Amino acid sequence: MKKTSTRLADGRELIYYDLRDDIVRGTADQRPLERTVTTSEMRRDALLGDAVAVASHRQGRTYHPPADECPLCPSRGGRLSEIPDSSYDVVVFENRFPSLAGDSGRCEVVCFTSDHDASFADLSEEQARLVLDAWTDRTAELSHLPAVEQVFCFENRGPEIGVTLGHPHGQIYAYPFTTPRTALMLRSLAAHKEATGGGNLFDAVLERELADERVVLEGEHWVAFVPYAAHWPYEVHLYPRRRVPDLLALDEAARTEFPRIYLELLRRFDRIFVGWDGGEGFADEPPTPYIAAWHQAPFGALEEFDGVTRDDFALHVELFTIRRTSGKLKFLAGSESGMSVFINDVPPERAAERLREVASS
């Protein structure tokens, strides 16, 4: 991997990650952009104890542009985009409309490929490994920023999820605090550790899932399963067999195997609803909308979590779709949105069965 860092016309950082070492990146951003001004502010909810980012400047962000005006495609034929060069492998840059900025953290965009019509599932294993290496590098760099306590790499795919740019891309949020979801995991870890005299809850969960009927895909170094209490209609958790706290701690064997396992999972997600009636009618569905979320241990202090250390945390990916059956979405309505109590229409065992049925031949 070759890494080349540069600056866009408004001062934002842009980094090229290339497969070939002989690639030269020197094209300057020719757009007449002024310095980016953000209004991001973190406010804390006194009753719930969580944080809300107020970022009014995001109202003006680019919204579903036509393909020939995509800001994530390379700059070509006189059309200037966020990426000055005419081609790229993987690119990461500071978001022009960030939810977090300055003392409130940082937001970055990760472009997986220059091919506008592709998706992550279309990448080669070599390209997917490059994305993994970019995620790892950005985690390392962002973790050293004074305002950052947790780094979150994720992909939103599909307009149903709320994606406003069709180009295959993900994002990285660098939070100035430990996120509420991670804090819940850490508290559960602490309680289990105390109750079992030092046991690890992630290890116990993985051991239980490996012995049950919800395993979807296994490799030598990774295992994917539908969790016992899945919140979403089709939800898969992907864990390295050797517990590590973050992307930085993955060994070379796990990094090498990851692209094959992950790409297979994504391709199965795209086949869940195709040519299957599911008991509710037949349809050839558009690509499955999904969220893929990397959970990493926070880099900040963990004293409030009663003896839990970073090494107790288990890096993993949570991959899920809001589509519950052909032509129907799972909406977060009264119980989910009002009380955070999920109601799942698809039994996890059936979801796992379906994800095994659509394995690549």
VOBA-1610 file (N, C-alpha, C; in pm, whole numbers, padded with zeros to 5 digits, always signed):
BEGIN
Met+00083-00120+00000Met+00000+00000+00000Met+00087+00125+00000Lys+00054+00219-00090Lys+00121+00348-00091Lys+00023+00455-00046Lys+00067+00539+00045Lys-00018+00644+00103Lys+00036+00780+00062Thr-00052+00865+00008Thr-00014+01000-00033Thr-00114+01098+00024Ser-00066+01191+00106Ser-00153+01290+00169Ser-00138+01425+00099Thr-00251+01492+00079Thr-00250+01624+00015Thr-00361+01709+00077Arg-00381+01830+00023Arg-00485+01918+00074Arg-00576+01963-00040Leu-00705+01971-00010Leu-00800+02025-00105Leu-00796+02178-00101Ala-00866+02242-00194Ala-00857+02387-00208Ala-00902+02462-00084Asp-00992+02402-00006Asp-01040+02468+00115Asp-00965+02426+00241Gly-00855+02352+00225Gly-00771+02315+00338Gly-00796+02179+00397Arg-00900+02111+00354Arg-00928+01978+00408Arg-00823+01876+00361Glu-00794+01779+00447Glu-00696+01676+00414Glu-00760+01571+00323Leu-00684+01523+00225Leu-00722+01412+00138Leu-00606+01316+00129Ile-00635+01185+00139Ile-00530+01083+00136Ile-00564+00978+00032Tyr-00470+00952-00058Tyr-00482+00844-00155Tyr-00417+00718-00096Tyr-00485+00604-00111Tyr-00428+00474-00077Tyr-00423+00393-00206Asp-00303+00361-00251Asp-00285+00295-00381Asp-00228+00155-00365Leu-00270+00066-00455Leu-00217-00070-00457Leu-00075-00074-00510Arg-00042+00016-00604Arg+00091+00017-00667Arg+00179+00125-00606Asp+00305+00090-00584Asp+00399+00185-00525Asp+00449+00290-00623Asp+00431+00266-00753Asp+00485+00360-00851Asp+00385+00469-00891Ile+00266+00470-00828Ile+00167+00574-00858Ile+00214+00708-00801Val+00205+00813-00880Val+00242+00948-00836Val+00116+01032-00829Arg+00092+01092-00714Arg-00026+01176-00693Arg+00019+01321-00672Gly-00006+01405-00771Gly+00036+01544-00758Gly-00064+01644-00810Thr-00180+01596-00855Thr-00279+01686-00913Thr-00342+01775-00805Ala-00339+01904-00826Ala-00394+01999-00729Ala-00543+02019-00749Asp-00612+02052-00643Asp-00754+02084-00648Asp-00771+02223-00708Gln-00832+02231-00825Gln-00845+02357-00898Gln-00976+02431-00867Arg-01058+02382-00780Arg-01186+02446-00752Arg-01167+02574-00669Pro-01246+02676-00693Pro-01236+02801-00616Pro-01314+02792-00484Leu-01267+02706-00394Leu-01338+02684-00268Leu-01285+02774-00158Glu-01374+02825-00076Glu-01334+02898+00043Glu-01313+02799+00156Arg-01247+02844+00261Arg-01224+02760+00377Arg-01356+02709+00434Thr-01357+02581+00470Thr-01478+02521+00524Thr-01510+02580+00662Val-01634+02622+00679Val-01680+02674+00807Val-01791+02582+00858Thr-01774+02528+00978Thr-01874+02438+01035Thr-01932+02497+01163Thr-02051+02451+01198Thr-02118+02498+01319Thr-02150+02382+01412Ser-02070+02277+01406Ser-02095+02158+01486Ser-02080+02189+01636Glu-02178+02143+01713Glu-02179+02166+01858Glu-02231+02041+01926Met-02166+01999+02033Met-02212+01884+02109Met-02295+01931+02228Arg-02415+01875+02242Arg-02501+01904+02355Arg-02536+01775+02426Arg-02540+01779+02559Arg-02566+01659+02637Arg-02709+01660+02691Asp-02777+01547+02673Asp-02912+01530+02724Asp-02903+01501+02874Ala-02959+01589+02955Ala-02946+01578+03101Ala-03015+01454+03156Leu-03124+01409+03092Leu-03198+01294+03141Leu-03136+01162+03097Leu-03099+01152+02971Leu-03044+01027+02918Leu-02894+01018+02933Gly-02826+01131+02946Gly-02681+01131+02963Gly-02605+01113+02834Asp-02674+01113+02719Asp-02604+01096+02592Asp-02582+01231+02524Ala-02509+01229+02415Ala-02472+01352+02345Ala-02545+01361+02212Val-02576+01483+02172Val-02639+01510+02044Val-02555+01613+01970Ala-02519+01582+01845Ala-02443+01677+01763Ala-02542+01767+01690Val-02529+01897+01711Val-02611+01995+01640Val-02524+02054+01530Ala-02559+02027+01405Ala-02474+02065+01291Ala-02561+02122+01180Ser-02603+02248+01195Ser-02698+02307+01102Ser-02641+02325+00962His-02507+02333+00949His-02447+02350+00816His-02473+02230+00725Arg-02509+02116+00783Arg-02532+01996+00703Arg-02660+02004+00621Gln-02745+02103+00649Gln-02866+02121+00569Gln-02832+02151+00423Gly-02713+02206+00399Gly-02675+02242+00263Gly-02590+02139+00192Arg-02579+02017+00247Arg-02493+01916+00185Arg-02553+01865+00054Thr-02468+01809-00029Thr-02509+01759-00160Thr-02611+01648-00144Tyr-02719+01654-00223Tyr-02831+01561-00204Tyr-02870+01497-00337His-02841+01369-00349His-02877+01288-00466His-02847+01358-00599Pro-02720+01391-00624Pro-02687+01452-00753Pro-02694+01348-00865Pro-02711+01389-00990Pro-02704+01294-01101Pro-02564+01234-01109Ala-02554+01118-01170Ala-02426+01045-01173Ala-02314+01128-01234Asp-02345+01210-01336Asp-02240+01287-01400Asp-02199+01411-01321Glu-02259+01429-01202Glu-02218+01537-01113Glu-02176+01484-00976Cys-02145+01356-00970Cys-02109+01292-00843Cys-01980+01352-00789Pro-01979+01402-00665Pro-01857+01461-00609Pro-01753+01359-00565Leu-01788+01229-00568Leu-01694+01125-00525Leu-01627+01054-00641Cys-01669+01085-00763Cys-01601+01033-00881Cys-01472+01112-00903Pro-01374+01058-00974Pro-01252+01133-01003Pro-01282+01255-01089Ser-01193+01353-01086Ser-01207+01471-01173Ser-01164+01434-01315Arg-01257+01446-01409Arg-01228+01408-01548Arg-01300+01501-01644Gly-01240+01518-01763Gly-01306+01590-01871Gly-01348+01731-01834Gly-01272+01795-01750Gly-01304+01931-01710Gly-01402+01941-01595Arg-01459+01829-01551Arg-01550+01831-01437Arg-01470+01805-01310Leu-01472+01900-01217Leu-01391+01892-01095Leu-01475+01839-00979Ser-01416+01745-00905Ser-01487+01683-00793Ser-01404+01695-00666Glu-01445+01621-00564Glu-01370+01619-00438Glu-01235+01549-00453Ile-01219+01468-00558Ile-01094+01396-00581Ile-01025+01456-00703Pro-00915+01527-00684Pro-00851+01599-00796Pro-00798+01508-00906Asp-00749+01388-00871Asp-00690+01301-00972Asp-00797+01238-01061Ser-00752+01186-01177Ser-00844+01128-01276Ser-00879+00982-01248Ser-00815+00922-01148Ser-00845+00785-01108Ser-00793+00765-00966Tyr-00842+00659-00900Tyr-00790+00628-00767Tyr-00828+00485-00730Asp-00759+00430-00630Asp-00795+00301-00574Asp-00888+00321-00455Val-00833+00380-00348Val-00912+00417-00230Val-00871+00559-00192Val-00970+00641-00156Val-00944+00778-00115Val-01018+00806+00016Val-00951+00876+00106Val-01013+00923+00230Val-00995+01074+00237Phe-01101+01147+00272Phe-01087+01291+00288Phe-01181+01342+00396Glu-01147+01457+00451Glu-01233+01520+00550Glu-01367+01558+00487Asn-01473+01526+00556Asn-01607+01555+00507Asn-01627+01706+00496Arg-01682+01749+00383Arg-01708+01891+00363Arg-01824+01941+00451Phe-01912+01848+00490Phe-02026+01881+00575Phe-02026+01790+00698Pro-01928+01805+00786Pro-01911+01709+00895Pro-02013+01725+01007Ser-02051+01613+01067Ser-02133+01616+01188Ser-02048+01653+01309Leu-01920+01618+01303Leu-01826+01644+01412Leu-01708+01720+01356Ala-01663+01821+01426Ala-01549+01899+01378Ala-01482+01970+01495Gly-01352+01998+01480Gly-01278+02071+01583Gly-01274+01996+01714Asp-01313+02063+01823Asp-01314+02000+01955Asp-01422+01893+01966Ser-01514+01890+01871Ser-01621+01789+01871Ser-01586+01663+01793Gly-01461+01653+01745Gly-01419+01534+01673Gly-01392+01560+01526Arg-01405+01456+01445Arg-01373+01468+01303Arg-01453+01365+01224Cys-01493+01402+01102Cys-01564+01311+01012Cys-01489+01301+00880Glu-01473+01177+00831Glu-01405+01153+00705Glu-01492+01066+00614Val-01471+01084+00484Val-01536+01003+00382Val-01435+00904+00327Val-01476+00779+00307Val-01389+00676+00251Val-01451+00629+00119Cys-01385+00657+00008Cys-01432+00612-00124Cys-01364+00479-00155Phe-01445+00374-00173Phe-01392+00239-00188Phe-01336+00211-00326Thr-01384+00282-00426Thr-01342+00261-00564Thr-01383+00382-00646Ser-01316+00404-00757Ser-01353+00515-00847Ser-01472+00478-00936Asp-01513+00351-00939Asp-01624+00305-01021Asp-01757+00345-00957His-01826+00439-01015His-01948+00493-00957His-02058+00388-00946Asp-02063+00293-01038Asp-02172+00197-01044Asp-02144+00068-00968Ala-02030+00061-00901Ala-01995-00059-00826Ala-02052-00051-00684Ser-02028-00156-00608Ser-02056-00156-00465Ser-01940-00226-00396Phe-01938-00225-00264Phe-01829-00292-00193Phe-01823-00439-00234Ala-01939-00501-00251Ala-01943-00643-00286Ala-01881-00672-00421Asp-01866-00570-00506Asp-01806-00589-00638Asp-01654-00581-00636Leu-01596-00542-00524Leu-01451-00527-00517Leu-01383-00663-00525Ser-01259-00662-00573Ser-01176-00781-00565Ser-01125-00796-00422Glu-01073-00913-00390Glu-01017-00932-00257Glu-00900-00837-00232Glu-00821-00809-00335Glu-00709-00716-00321Glu-00760-00576-00290Gln-00867-00534-00356Gln-00923-00401-00330Gln-00985-00394-00190Ala-01055-00499-00149Ala-01115-00501-00016Ala-01008-00497+00092Arg-00896-00565+00069Arg-00785-00559+00165Arg-00729-00418+00175Leu-00725-00346+00064Leu-00677-00209+00067Leu-00770-00121+00151Val-00900-00142+00140Val-00995-00068+00224Val-00969-00099+00371Leu-00950-00227+00403Leu-00920-00265+00541Leu-00794-00194+00591Asp-00692-00188+00507Asp-00568-00120+00546Asp-00591+00029+00565Ala-00677+00088+00482Ala-00709+00231+00497Ala-00784+00254+00628Trp-00882+00171+00659Trp-00954+00182+00787Trp-00857+00174+00903Thr-00763+00081+00895Thr-00667+00062+01003Thr-00577+00183+01018Asp-00529+00234+00907Asp-00442+00352+00910Asp-00514+00473+00967Arg-00639+00494+00924Arg-00715+00609+00974Arg-00746+00594+01122Thr-00774+00471+01167Thr-00796+00449+01310Thr-00673+00489+01390Ala-00556+00450+01341Ala-00432+00485+01410Ala-00411+00636+01414Glu-00430+00702+01300Glu-00405+00846+01292Glu-00506+00924+01377Leu-00633+00891+01365Leu-00736+00966+01436Leu-00730+00945+01587Ser-00685+00828+01629Ser-00678+00800+01773Ser-00579+00890+01845His-00487+00951+01769His-00386+01038+01830His-00430+01184+01837Leu-00546+01217+01779Leu-00594+01354+01789Leu-00642+01381+01932Pro-00607+01497+01989Pro-00640+01524+02130Pro-00788+01514+02162Ala-00876+01550+02067Ala-01019+01552+02095Ala-01086+01417+02080Val-01014+01315+02032Val-01077+01189+01992Val-01063+01081+02099Glu-01176+01016+02131Glu-01175+00903+02224Glu-01219+00772+02159Gln-01294+00780+02050Gln-01340+00657+01985Gln-01348+00677+01835Val-01306+00575+01759Val-01306+00581+01612Val-01403+00477+01559Phe-01493+00523+01474Phe-01602+00440+01421Phe-01599+00440+01269Cys-01564+00326+01209Cys-01566+00309+01064Cys-01697+00240+01026Phe-01766+00294+00923Phe-01894+00234+00888Phe-01929+00263+00741Glu-02022+00184+00691Glu-02078+00207+00558Glu-02229+00208+00566Asn-02291+00312+00512Asn-02434+00314+00485Asn-02452+00285+00337Arg-02537+00187+00303Arg-02558+00157+00162Arg-02707+00160+00130Gly-02744+00241+00031Gly-02881+00243-00019Gly-02959+00366+00023Pro-03042+00417-00066Pro-03123+00535-00033Pro-03221+00509+00081Glu-03262+00384+00100Glu-03354+00353+00210Glu-03289+00380+00346Ile-03157+00369+00350Ile-03082+00395+00473Ile-03070+00545+00498Gly-03080+00624+00391Gly-03061+00768+00401Gly-02938+00818+00328Val-02877+00732+00249Val-02757+00771+00174Val-02795+00875+00069Thr-02718+00983+00062Thr-02748+01091-00032Thr-02654+01093-00152Leu-02549+01010-00150Leu-02457+00999-00263Leu-02449+00852-00302Gly-02477+00822-00430Gly-02484+00684-00475Gly-02350+00616-00493His-02241+00690-00499His-02108+00634-00519His-02072+00542-00401Pro-02007+00427-00426Pro-01971+00336-00316Pro-01872+00401-00220His-01918+00426-00098His-01832+00493-00001His-01881+00462+00140Gly-01796+00490+00236Gly-01831+00480+00377Gly-01783+00605+00448Gln-01788+00600+00578Gln-01745+00715+00657Gln-01668+00669+00780Ile-01598+00762+00840Ile-01531+00739+00968Ile-01566+00857+01058Tyr-01621+00826+01175Tyr-01648+00928+01275Tyr-01548+00910+01389Ala-01483+01018+01426Ala-01392+01018+01540Ala-01458+01100+01650Tyr-01512+01031+01750Tyr-01591+01096+01854Tyr-01503+01148+01969Pro-01547+01256+02034Pro-01473+01308+02149Pro-01516+01243+02281Phe-01586+01131+02273Phe-01637+01060+02391Phe-01659+00914+02354Thr-01683+00831+02454Thr-01724+00694+02430Thr-01873+00693+02397Thr-01910+00634+02283Thr-02048+00640+02238Thr-02141+00561+02332Pro-02269+00599+02339Pro-02361+00530+02430Pro-02370+00380+02407Arg-02369+00336+02280Arg-02379+00193+02253Arg-02257+00117+02305Thr-02140+00176+02285Thr-02018+00112+02336Thr-02016+00113+02488Ala-02064+00221+02548Ala-02071+00228+02694Ala-02159+00117+02751Leu-02271+00088+02683Leu-02356-00022+02727Leu-02281-00155+02723Met-02205-00177+02615Met-02126-00300+02604Met-02023-00308+02717Leu-01958-00196+02746Leu-01855-00194+02849Leu-01914-00221+02987Arg-02033-00169+03014Arg-02097-00196+03142Arg-02136-00343+03153Ser-02183-00401+03043Ser-02215-00545+03044Ser-02088-00627+03064Leu-01980-00585+03000Leu-01851-00652+03020Leu-01809-00650+03165Ala-01822-00532+03228Ala-01782-00516+03368Ala-01865-00605+03459Ala-01996-00608+03436Ala-02084-00689+03520Ala-02052-00838+03505His-02027-00882+03383His-01994-01024+03359His-01859-01058+03422Lys-01766-00968+03409Lys-01632-00992+03464Lys-01638-01010+03616Glu-01720-00927+03681Glu-01734-00937+03827Glu-01809-01064+03864Ala-01915-01095+03792Ala-01999-01211+03827Ala-01928-01344+03806Thr-01834-01347+03712Thr-01767-01473+03677Thr-01623-01480+03730Gly-01583-01381+03806Gly-01447-01383+03860Gly-01341-01360+03754Gly-01373-01277+03654Gly-01272-01243+03554Gly-01304-01291+03414Gly-01419-01352+03392Gly-01454-01401+03259Gly-01482-01288+03161Asn-01472-01320+03032Asn-01494-01219+02929Asn-01627-01247+02858Leu-01715-01147+02855Leu-01848-01164+02798Leu-01843-01187+02648Phe-01755-01117+02576Phe-01744-01139+02432Phe-01705-01283+02401Asp-01611-01337+02478Asp-01569-01475+02458Asp-01686-01571+02483Ala-01764-01542+02588Ala-01877-01628+02622Ala-01983-01624+02512Val-02010-01505+02458Val-02108-01492+02351Val-02064-01569+02227Leu-01937-01551+02190Leu-01887-01620+02070Leu-01890-01771+02088Glu-01853-01819+02206Glu-01856-01963+02232Glu-01998-02017+02220Arg-02096-01942+02273Arg-02235-01987+02265Arg-02284-01989+02120Glu-02250-01887+02045Glu-02298-01880+01907Glu-02236-01989+01821Leu-02111-02021+01845Leu-02045-02127+01768Leu-02110-02263+01792Ala-02173-02277+01906Ala-02236-02405+01940Ala-02382-02410+01898Asp-02434-02302+01839Asp-02576-02296+01807Asp-02599-02301+01657Glu-02724-02276+01615Glu-02766-02294+01476Glu-02765-02165+01395Arg-02711-02058+01452Arg-02717-01930+01384Arg-02586-01890+01316Val-02487-01980+01313Val-02363-01950+01241Val-02392-01946+01091Val-02344-01843+01026Val-02369-01821+00883Val-02248-01859+00799Leu-02130-01825+00847Leu-02008-01843+00768Leu-01889-01851+00862Glu-01800-01945+00836Glu-01680-01961+00919Glu-01556-01968+00834Gly-01448-01908+00883Gly-01317-01922+00826Gly-01221-01965+00935Glu-01095-01973+00901Glu-00996-02011+01002Glu-00980-01902+01107His-00999-01777+01066His-00972-01665+01157His-01094-01578+01186Trp-01205-01598+01114Trp-01326-01518+01133Trp-01448-01607+01141Val-01549-01562+01214Val-01676-01634+01220Val-01790-01532+01215Ala-01895-01563+01138Ala-02010-01475+01122Ala-02136-01549+01168Phe-02220-01480+01244Phe-02341-01542+01295Phe-02451-01438+01311Val-02575-01485+01308Val-02689-01402+01344Val-02702-01410+01496Pro-02699-01298+01567Pro-02701-01304+01714Pro-02835-01355+01769Tyr-02828-01414+01884Tyr-02945-01473+01951Tyr-03058-01371+01965Ala-03025-01248+02001Ala-03126-01143+02018Ala-03110-01036+01911Ala-03110-01078+01785Ala-03092-00983+01675Ala-03200-00876+01679His-03158-00750+01662His-03253-00639+01661His-03319-00621+01524Trp-03245-00655+01418Trp-03287-00624+01282Trp-03328-00751+01208Pro-03412-00739+01104Pro-03462-00858+01034Pro-03350-00951+00988Tyr-03248-00895+00926Tyr-03131-00974+00885Tyr-03009-00901+00938Glu-02946-00961+01037Glu-02835-00899+01109Glu-02727-01004+01131Val-02605-00972+01093Val-02492-01064+01108Val-02379-00994+01182His-02322-01062+01279His-02204-01012+01349His-02084-01094+01304Leu-01978-01025+01269Leu-01855-01088+01220Leu-01743-01061+01320Tyr-01687-01168+01377Tyr-01584-01157+01480Tyr-01455-01227+01434Pro-01339-01170+01466Pro-01217-01251+01456Pro-01217-01354+01569Arg-01170-01473+01540Arg-01171-01578+01645Arg-01079-01540+01761Arg-00969-01471+01729Arg-00880-01424+01835Arg-00924-01284+01875Arg-00965-01270+02001Arg-01017-01141+02047Arg-00908-01034+02044Val-00939-00922+01977Val-00851-00805+01972Val-00938-00681+01991Pro-00882-00572+02046Pro-00964-00456+02077Pro-00996-00365+01959Asp-00915-00371+01854Asp-00935-00277+01743Asp-00868-00329+01617Leu-00884-00255+01510Leu-00827-00294+01380Leu-00675-00301+01385Leu-00615-00217+01465Leu-00469-00214+01473Leu-00412-00347+01522Ala-00488-00420+01602Ala-00438-00541+01666Ala-00459-00668+01585Leu-00525-00658+01470Leu-00542-00776+01385Leu-00407-00825+01334Asp-00386-00956+01336Asp-00261-01009+01281Asp-00274-01028+01130Glu-00164-01061+01065Glu-00162-01069+00920Glu-00253-01181+00868Ala-00261-01289+00942Ala-00346-01400+00898Ala-00493-01358+00892Ala-00538-01285+00993Ala-00676-01238+00995Ala-00700-01134+00886Arg-00603-01048+00863Arg-00616-00947+00757Arg-00625-01012+00619Thr-00549-01117+00600Thr-00548-01185+00471Thr-00680-01255+00443Glu-00739-01316+00545Glu-00864-01389+00526Glu-00987-01298+00520Phe-00979-01182+00583Phe-01095-01095+00595Phe-01165-01066+00462Pro-01095-01025+00355Pro-01167-00989+00231Pro-01257-01101+00179Arg-01209-01224+00180Arg-01291-01334+00129Arg-01418-01352+00211Ile-01406-01348+00343Ile-01522-01368+00430Ile-01619-01252+00417Tyr-01568-01130+00422Tyr-01655-01013+00422Tyr-01726-00995+00288Leu-01654-01014+00180Leu-01717-01002+00048Leu-01827-01106+00029Glu-01806-01226+00078Glu-01909-01329+00069Glu-02033-01289+00148Leu-02014-01232+00265Leu-02129-01187+00344Leu-02209-01080+00270Leu-02139-00982+00214Leu-02208-00875+00142Leu-02281-00929+00020Arg-02222-01024-00049Arg-02287-01081-00167Arg-02410-01163-00127Arg-02403-01228-00013Arg-02522-01300+00036Arg-02633-01201+00072Phe-02596-01089+00130Phe-02698-00989+00163Phe-02773-00944+00038Asp-02701-00931-00072Asp-02766-00888-00196Asp-02853-00997-00257Arg-02841-01120-00208Arg-02922-01229-00262Arg-03035-01272-00169Ile-03049-01209-00053Ile-03147-01254+00045Ile-03287-01261-00015Phe-03327-01155-00086Phe-03466-01141-00128Phe-03487-01173-00277Val-03381-01196-00351Val-03393-01218-00495Val-03445-01358-00522Gly-03554-01367-00601Gly-03608-01496-00640Gly-03662-01578-00526Trp-03708-01511-00420Trp-03756-01583-00302Trp-03885-01518-00256Asp-03992-01596-00233Asp-04118-01534-00196Asp-04125-01501-00049Gly-04049-01571+00036Gly-04052-01541+00178Gly-04191-01550+00238Gly-04282-01614+00167Gly-04419-01625+00214Gly-04505-01504+00184Glu-04445-01401+00118Glu-04520-01277+00099Glu-04505-01223-00043Gly-04491-01309-00141Gly-04485-01261-00279Gly-04345-01267-00336Phe-04335-01271-00466Phe-04208-01287-00537Phe-04163-01155-00597Ala-04035-01127-00588Ala-03983-01004-00651Ala-03833-01016-00668Asp-03782-00953-00774Asp-03638-00936-00789Asp-03606-00799-00732Glu-03550-00798-00613Glu-03531-00674-00539Glu-03410-00595-00588Pro-03412-00464-00569Pro-03289-00386-00588Pro-03188-00424-00480Pro-03064-00378-00492Pro-02963-00415-00393Pro-03010-00391-00250Thr-02976-00482-00163Thr-03020-00475-00024Thr-02958-00355+00047Pro-03039-00268+00106Pro-02982-00159+00185Pro-02923-00215+00314Tyr-02811-00161+00357Tyr-02751-00213+00480Tyr-02666-00107+00549Ile-02635-00135+00673Ile-02535-00062+00749Ile-02432-00164+00795Ala-02305-00133+00775Ala-02194-00216+00823Ala-02114-00131+00921Ala-02109-00175+01046Ala-02053-00093+01153Ala-01940-00166+01225Trp-01821-00106+01226Trp-01706-00161+01299Trp-01711-00111+01444His-01710-00205+01537His-01706-00170+01679His-01563-00192+01731Gln-01502-00083+01778Gln-01366-00087+01831Gln-01365-00033+01974Ala-01268-00077+02051Ala-01255-00026+02187Ala-01222+00122+02184Pro-01277+00200+02277Pro-01241+00342+02286Pro-01093+00357+02319Phe-01039+00471+02281Phe-00900+00501+02315Phe-00890+00587+02440Gly-01005+00634+02490Gly-01006+00714+02611Gly-01001+00629+02737Ala-01002+00696+02852Ala-00996+00626+02981Ala-01123+00546+03005Leu-01108+00430+03072Leu-01221+00340+03097Leu-01246+00318+03246Glu-01197+00411+03331Glu-01208+00392+03475Glu-01352+00373+03523Glu-01447+00436+03456Glu-01587+00429+03500Glu-01650+00292+03478Phe-01577+00203+03410Phe-01635+00073+03377Phe-01578-00040+03463Asp-01544-00010+03585Asp-01517-00109+03689Asp-01421-00221+03648Gly-01298-00184+03620Gly-01195-00284+03595Gly-01184-00334+03453Val-01268-00285+03361Val-01259-00325+03221Val-01143-00251+03154Thr-01066-00323+03074Thr-00956-00263+02999Thr-00986-00270+02850Arg-00906-00202+02771Arg-00925-00207+02625Arg-00914-00350+02574Asp-00826-00428+02633Asp-00805-00564+02586Asp-00924-00656+02613Asp-01017-00614+02699Asp-01138-00693+02723Asp-01237-00679+02609Phe-01226-00572+02531Phe-01320-00546+02423Phe-01288-00633+02303Ala-01390-00666+02226Ala-01371-00749+02106Ala-01411-00671+01982Leu-01314-00643+01896Leu-01341-00587+01765Leu-01442-00675+01691His-01540-00613+01628His-01632-00691+01544His-01709-00597+01452Val-01768-00657+01349Val-01853-00585+01254Val-01997-00628+01277Glu-02088-00530+01280Glu-02229-00559+01283Glu-02289-00513+01151Leu-02339-00609+01075Leu-02393-00586+00941Leu-02543-00616+00946Phe-02625-00517+00905Phe-02769-00541+00912Phe-02843-00461+00806Thr-02963-00509+00773Thr-03048-00442+00677Thr-03181-00404+00742Ile-03240-00293+00691Ile-03371-00252+00740Ile-03483-00312+00655Arg-03450-00392+00553Arg-03551-00459+00472Arg-03591-00587+00544Arg-03720-00603+00571Arg-03765-00720+00647Arg-03820-00830+00557Thr-03870-00793+00440Thr-03915-00892+00342Thr-03926-00820+00208Ser-03966-00890+00106Ser-03971-00831-00027Ser-04058-00706-00031Gly-03996-00593-00067Gly-04069-00468-00083Gly-04110-00400+00045Lys-04065-00449+00161Lys-04107-00392+00289Lys-03987-00363+00377Leu-03991-00247+00443Leu-03883-00206+00531Leu-03925-00220+00677Lys-03824-00233+00763Lys-03845-00232+00907Lys-03832-00088+00955Phe-03941-00028+00997Phe-03938+00109+01048Phe-03922+00108+01200Leu-03845+00202+01249Leu-03832+00218+01394Leu-03946+00306+01440Ala-04052+00242+01487Ala-04173+00315+01523Ala-04179+00337+01674Gly-04300+00333+01731Gly-04319+00375+01869Gly-04229+00304+01970Ser-04229+00171+01969Ser-04152+00097+02069Ser-04002+00117+02052Glu-03957+00108+01925Glu-03813+00121+01900Glu-03765+00264+01920Ser-03832+00361+01858Ser-03788+00499+01866Ser-03822+00564+01999Gly-03938+00529+02056Gly-03980+00592+02179Gly-03923+00530+02304Met-03897+00397+02302Met-03853+00328+02422Met-03728+00242+02402Ser-03671+00242+02281Ser-03551+00163+02251Ser-03573+00014+02275Val-03697-00032+02258Val-03729-00175+02266Val-03760-00224+02126Phe-03671-00305+02070Phe-03686-00354+01934Phe-03782-00471+01927Ile-03856-00478+01817Ile-03943-00590+01787Ile-03902-00643+01650Asn-03854-00766+01646Asn-03800-00823+01523Asn-03902-00916+01459Asp-03931-00893+01331Asp-04030-00973+01259Asp-03973-01105+01206Val-03842-01118+01203Val-03779-01236+01145Val-03703-01312+01254Pro-03740-01436+01286Pro-03666-01512+01386Pro-03519-01524+01346Pro-03426-01498+01438Pro-03284-01506+01403Pro-03242-01638+01341Glu-03303-01748+01385Glu-03269-01879+01330Glu-03308-01888+01182Arg-03424-01831+01148Arg-03466-01831+01008Arg-03378-01740+00924Ala-03337-01626+00981Ala-03248-01536+00909Ala-03115-01605+00879Ala-03062-01677+00977Ala-02936-01749+00956Ala-02951-01857+00850Glu-03063-01925+00854Glu-03089-02030+00754Glu-03091-01971+00614Arg-03159-01858+00598Arg-03167-01795+00467Arg-03030-01750+00420Leu-02948-01695+00508Leu-02815-01649+00470Leu-02721-01765+00435Arg-02750-01882+00487Arg-02674-02000+00442Arg-02725-02049+00307Glu-02856-02037+00283Glu-02914-02082+00156Glu-02858-02006+00037Val-02825-01880+00054Val-02781-01796-00058Val-02628-01788-00068Ala-02559-01887-00015Ala-02413-01892-00026Ala-02370-01903-00172Ser-02255-01847-00202Ser-02199-01858-00337Ser-02173-02005-00369Ser-02202-02043-00490Ser-02182-02183-00529Ser-02035-02210-00558
//
